[in-house]
Amino acid sequence: MMVLKNAILALLVLAGINSMAQDKFEIAGHLSAVKDEKKVILTYVNSEGKNVSDSTVLRDGRFHISGMTAFGNKAQLLFTPMGQNSANKNGGADYQSFYLERGNYRVNGTDNVANASITGTSAQADFNEFNLLSKELLKQFKDITQRFSKVYYAKVKDTVAIQAIQAEARPVHAKIERVLDSFIFSHPDSYVALDLILENKSMVIDPATFGKYYNPLSKRVLESFNGQRLTSKYEKAQQIALGKSVDFSQPDVNGNLFKLSSLKGKYVLVDFWASWCVPCRAENPHLLKAYRELKDKNFEIVSVSLDDDRAAWLKAVKQDGLPWLQVSELKGFKTDVAVRYGISAIPQNFLINPAGIIVAKDLRGEQVNQKIASFIK
C-alpha cells in the first residue's frame, strides 16, 4: 500500500510540474464587416519553446482558437482568403503581431485584423503601451530610412543628400532610444521590455555597460525562453570583456590550424568580419593603415572571417589587399569562436596585449591606428 501511495504522489507531483510548464490561452475574435469566410493562422511559441502554427476559420465575422504556450512571447495572427496560406490576392498580408501568454484574448475590428484591437493580458497591455509611445517615431524613422536607401543605392551617389538625410535621422534615432530606455527601465517585469533589450540592445554587448539593462529584469522574465537566450548572450559576451584572457584555434587560408596564443608576446587585434559585410569592408582601409604603421612595433592583426563561401572570402582578402593573418572555418555565424563568444553582429574586434589580455574593444574609424598605438609600449 505504501508503494502505491508513493507512486500516486509521484504522479501528482509530475502532473503539477507539467501543468506549470504549459499555459493555456484562448483567443476570441470578431471582425464586424467581414462576411466571407477567411482562414485564420496563428503563429506562436508553444510550451516547448518551438515556433508552431495553428489555424481556424473566420465565419460570420467570428473565430475562436486556443492552445498551450509558456511565458510571454510575440505571436502573429494572419488572415487570408480560403485556400491561401500567406497573403491575400492583391499581394498584401493582413496580419498583426501581439504578445501571447496564459489568458483570454479579445480581437475586435471591422474589415481587417491589421487594425483590430487585441487585448487580454498584461504582456499585451505592455505591448500596446509601447506601440503607442513609439508608433509615430518609428513611422518617421522608416520614412527617413526609405529616402536614404533610394539616395544611397542610386547609380550616382549624391553625397550632399546622403549627409543631409543622415543628419535628419540622428535626432529621430536619439528620441527612439530614449523611448526604448524609458520603457525598459520602467518595466523590469515585462516580457516586452525583455524582448526590446534582446532585439535592440544586445547585438553587440559591452559587459561594462550592459548590466544596467540586464540586472533589473525580474526572475520571472529571465526564466522565459527569451530570458534564457539573453542570459546566454550576456555570459558569452563576458568572456571577451576588458581584462579577460582569450585563446582559440581556427584554420588559416591553407587549412593549417592557427592558435591565437601562438602570438603571445605581441599586441594582436582580433577582427571579426565577412566579405559580404559592407561596414566591415569599409573598416579595412583603416586597419590596413594601422597595420602598415605598427607591424614593426610588436603588432599583428588576425581576421576571423564569418564567411561560408571560400571563394568569396579569399576574393575579398585580395581585393582589399589584406596582408595579415586570415582564418575561417567557413561556417558563418556558426563558427566555433563566434558561437563561443556570442558574436552575432559584425564588425567587432578586440585588442589583446602581449600577455593575451583584452585591453580594448571595437576600435574603428580613421583614428584606429592612433588608438591602437596608444596601448603599445
C-alpha positions in Angstrom: 0.0 0.0 0.0 2.9 2.4 0.9 4.5 1.7 -2.5 1.1 2.6 -4.3 0.8 5.8 -2.3 4.3 6.8 -3.2 3.6 6.1 -6.8 0.4 8.2 -6.8 2.2 11.0 -5.0 5.0 10.9 -7.6 2.4 11.1 -10.4 0.7 14.1 -8.8 4.0 15.9 -8.4 4.9 15.3 -12.0 1.4 16.4 -13.1 1.9 19.6 -11.2 5.3 20.3 -12.9 3.8 19.6 -16.3 0.8 21.9 -15.7 3.1 24.7 -14.6 5.1 24.4 -17.8 2.0 24.7 -20.0 0.0 27.9 -20.1 -3.4 27.7 -21.8 -4.6 30.6 -24.0 -7.9 31.3 -25.7 -8.5 33.9 -28.4 -12.0 35.0 -29.5 -12.3 37.4 -32.3 -14.9 39.5 -34.1 -14.4 41.4 -37.4 -17.9 43.0 -37.8 -17.6 44.0 -41.5 -16.2 40.7 -42.8 -18.9 38.4 -44.3 -16.8 36.0 -46.3 -15.0 33.0 -44.7 -11.3 33.5 -44.1 -8.5 31.3 -42.9 -7.0 32.4 -39.6 -3.4 31.4 -38.9 -1.9 31.8 -35.5 1.9 31.6 -35.4 3.3 31.4 -31.9 5.7 29.8 -29.4 4.4 26.6 -27.9 5.0 25.2 -24.4 8.2 23.6 -25.6 9.6 26.8 -26.9 9.1 25.9 -30.6 7.6 28.1 -33.3 4.3 26.5 -34.5 1.2 27.4 -36.4 -2.4 26.6 -35.8 -5.4 27.6 -37.9 -9.1 28.0 -37.7 -11.8 29.7 -39.9 -13.5 33.1 -39.6 -17.2 32.6 -40.1 -19.8 35.3 -39.9 -17.0 37.6 -38.7 -16.1 35.5 -35.7 -13.4 33.0 -34.8 -12.0 31.1 -31.8 -8.6 29.5 -31.3 -6.9 28.0 -28.2 -3.7 26.2 -27.3 -0.7 26.0 -25.0 2.2 28.3 -24.7 4.7 29.1 -21.9 5.8 32.5 -20.6 5.0 35.5 -22.8 6.2 35.6 -26.4 5.5 37.5 -29.6 2.9 35.8 -31.8 1.1 36.7 -35.1 -2.4 36.5 -36.3 -2.7 36.3 -40.1 -6.0 36.4 -42.1 -6.1 35.0 -45.7 -8.7 34.1 -48.2 -9.7 30.4 -48.0 -7.2 28.3 -50.0 -4.3 30.6 -49.4 -1.6 30.4 -46.7 0.2 33.7 -46.5 -1.2 36.7 -48.3 -4.4 38.0 -49.9 -4.9 38.2 -53.7 -3.6 41.7 -54.1 -0.3 40.7 -52.5 -0.7 42.4 -49.2 -0.8 40.4 -46.0 -3.4 41.1 -43.3 -1.7 40.4 -40.0 -0.9 41.8 -36.6 1.8 40.9 -34.1 0.9 40.7 -30.4 2.1 39.1 -27.2 0.7 35.7 -26.3 0.7 34.3 -22.8 -1.6 32.4 -20.5 -5.1 34.0 -20.5 -8.1 35.1 -22.6 -7.8 37.5 -25.5 -10.3 39.6 -27.4 -9.7 40.6 -31.0 -12.2 43.3 -32.2 -12.2 45.0 -35.5 -14.1 45.9 -38.7 -12.7 44.7 -42.0 -9.2 43.5 -41.2 -7.0 42.2 -38.3 -4.1 44.6 -39.0 -6.1 47.5 -37.4 -8.0 45.4 -34.9 -7.8 45.9 -31.1 -6.1 42.9 -29.3 -6.5 42.9 -25.6 -6.5 40.5 -22.7 -3.2 40.1 -20.7 -0.5 42.2 -19.0 2.0 41.3 -21.7 -0.3 42.5 -24.4 -1.1 45.7 -22.4 2.6 46.4 -22.2 3.0 45.8 -26.0 0.1 48.2 -26.7 1.6 50.8 -24.4 5.0 50.6 -26.1 3.4 50.8 -29.6 1.5 53.9 -28.6 4.7 55.5 -27.3 6.9 54.6 -30.3 4.5 54.4 -33.3 4.9 57.9 -34.7 8.7 58.0 -34.2 9.1 54.6 -35.9 7.0 55.7 -38.8 9.1 58.9 -39.1 12.3 56.9 -39.0 11.0 54.4 -41.5 10.3 57.2 -44.0 13.8 58.6 -43.5 15.3 55.1 -44.0 13.4 54.6 -47.2 14.6 58.0 -48.6 18.1 57.2 -47.5 18.1 53.9 -49.3 17.0 55.5 -52.6 19.8 58.0 -52.5 22.5 55.7 -51.1 21.9 52.9 -53.6 21.4 55.2 -56.6 23.8 54.7 -59.5 25.2 58.2 -59.0 25.5 58.9 -55.3 24.5 62.4 -54.1 26.9 62.7 -51.1 25.3 66.0 -50.0 21.8 64.4 -49.9 23.2 61.4 -48.0 24.8 63.6 -45.4 21.6 65.7 -45.1 19.4 62.6 -44.5 21.9 61.2 -42.0 21.7 64.5 -40.1 17.9 64.3 -40.2 17.9 60.8 -38.9 20.2 61.3 -35.8 17.8 63.3 -33.6 14.9 60.9 -34.5 17.0 57.9 -33.7 18.0 59.5 -30.4 14.4 60.0 -29.5 13.6 56.4 -30.3 16.5 55.3 -28.0 15.1 57.5 -25.2 11.7 55.9 -25.5 13.2 52.5 -25.6 15.2 53.1 -22.4 12.4 54.8 -20.6 10.1 51.8 -21.3 12.7 49.2 -20.5 13.7 50.8 -17.2 10.1 51.3 -16.0 9.0 47.7 -16.9 11.5 45.3 -15.4 8.9 42.6 -15.0 7.7 42.8 -18.6 8.3 40.2 -21.4 8.0 43.1 -23.8 10.9 45.0 -22.1 13.0 41.8 -22.2 12.4 41.4 -25.9 13.2 45.1 -26.6 16.6 44.5 -24.9 17.2 41.4 -26.8 16.3 43.0 -30.2 17.8 46.4 -29.7 20.5 46.4 -27.0 22.2 43.0 -27.3 23.5 42.8 -30.9 26.9 43.8 -29.5 27.0 43.5 -25.8 29.6 45.6 -23.8 29.7 43.8 -20.4 30.9 47.1 -18.8 27.5 48.8 -19.6 25.0 46.1 -20.3 24.3 45.4 -16.6 22.0 48.4 -16.4 19.6 46.7 -18.8 20.1 43.1 -17.6 20.3 43.4 -13.8 16.8 45.0 -13.1 15.0 42.3 -15.1 12.8 40.1 -12.8 13.4 36.4 -12.2 10.1 35.7 -13.9 11.1 37.1 -17.3 14.7 35.8 -17.1 13.3 32.3 -16.7 11.5 32.6 -20.1 12.8 31.2 -23.4 14.0 34.7 -24.4 15.3 35.4 -20.9 17.5 32.3 -21.1 18.7 33.4 -24.6 19.6 36.9 -23.2 21.4 35.4 -20.2 23.4 33.1 -22.5 24.4 36.0 -24.8 25.4 38.1 -21.7 27.5 35.3 -20.3 29.3 34.7 -23.6 30.0 38.4 -24.0 31.6 38.5 -20.6 34.2 36.1 -21.8 35.6 38.8 -24.1 35.2 41.7 -21.6 38.1 44.0 -20.9 40.7 42.3 -18.6 39.8 38.8 -19.8 42.3 36.4 -21.4 41.3 34.6 -24.6 42.5 31.9 -26.9 41.1 30.0 -29.8 42.1 27.9 -32.9 41.0 28.4 -36.5 42.2 27.1 -39.9 44.1 29.6 -42.0 43.9 30.1 -45.8 46.0 27.0 -46.3 43.9 24.8 -44.0 46.6 24.8 -41.3 45.4 25.2 -37.7 46.2 28.6 -36.2 46.2 29.2 -32.5 45.9 32.7 -31.1 48.2 32.0 -28.2 51.0 31.3 -30.7 51.2 35.1 -31.0 51.7 35.6 -27.2 54.2 38.4 -26.6 52.6 40.6 -29.3 49.8 43.1 -29.4 47.1 41.5 -31.5 43.9 42.9 -32.9 41.4 40.1 -33.5 38.9 41.3 -36.1 35.6 39.6 -36.9 34.4 40.3 -40.4 33.0 38.8 -43.6 33.3 39.5 -47.4 29.5 40.4 -47.6 29.6 42.8 -44.6 29.7 46.3 -46.1 30.6 48.1 -42.8 33.5 45.5 -42.3 34.9 46.2 -45.7 34.7 50.0 -45.1 36.9 49.5 -42.0 39.6 47.5 -43.8 41.4 50.6 -45.2 41.7 52.0 -41.6 43.0 48.6 -40.3 45.4 48.5 -43.3 46.8 51.9 -42.3 47.3 50.8 -38.7 49.0 47.6 -39.8 51.5 49.3 -42.0 52.4 51.8 -39.3 52.6 49.3 -36.4 53.6 45.9 -37.8 57.2 46.5 -36.9 56.3 47.5 -33.3 55.3 44.1 -32.0 51.8 44.4 -33.5 49.7 41.9 -35.5 46.2 41.5 -36.9 44.2 38.3 -37.1 41.0 38.5 -39.2 38.4 35.9 -38.4 36.0 35.6 -41.3 32.4 34.6 -40.8 32.0 33.7 -44.4 30.7 30.4 -45.6 32.0 30.7 -49.1 35.7 30.2 -49.5 36.0 31.9 -52.9 34.1 35.0 -51.7 36.3 35.2 -48.6 39.6 34.9 -50.5 38.4 37.3 -53.2 37.6 40.0 -50.6 41.0 39.5 -48.9 42.7 40.0 -52.3 40.5 43.0 -53.3 41.1 44.8 -50.0 44.8 43.9 -50.0 44.9 42.5 -46.5 48.4 41.2 -45.7 47.8 39.9 -42.2 46.7 36.5 -40.9 43.3 35.3 -42.2 41.4 32.4 -40.6 38.0 30.9 -41.1 36.0 27.7 -40.6 33.7 28.9 -43.4 30.6 28.2 -41.1 29.3 31.8 -41.0 27.9 32.7 -37.6 28.1 29.1 -36.6 31.9 29.4 -36.5 33.1 27.9 -33.2 34.8 31.1 -31.9 31.7 33.2 -32.9 29.4 30.9 -31.1 31.6 30.7 -28.0 31.9 34.4 -27.6 28.4 35.3 -28.8 29.5 37.2 -31.9 26.1 37.8 -33.7 26.9 41.1 -35.4 30.0 42.4 -37.3 32.3 44.2 -37.5 33.6 43.5 -34.0 37.2 43.4 -32.7 39.3 43.3 -29.6 42.9 44.2 -28.9 44.9 41.8 -26.7 48.2 42.7 -25.1 51.4 40.6 -25.1 50.0 38.6 -22.1 46.9 37.7 -24.0 44.6 40.0 -22.0 41.9 42.1 -23.7 42.8 45.8 -23.3 40.4 47.5 -25.8 37.3 46.6 -27.9 35.6 47.7 -31.1 38.3 50.1 -32.4 37.1 51.7 -35.6 37.4 54.7 -37.9 40.1 56.9 -39.2 41.9 57.2 -35.8 42.1 53.4 -35.2 45.9 53.5 -35.8 46.3 56.1 -33.1 44.0 54.2 -30.7 46.0 51.0 -31.1 49.4 52.8 -30.9 48.3 54.3 -27.5 48.4 50.8 -26.0 51.7 49.7 -27.5 54.6 50.5 -25.1 
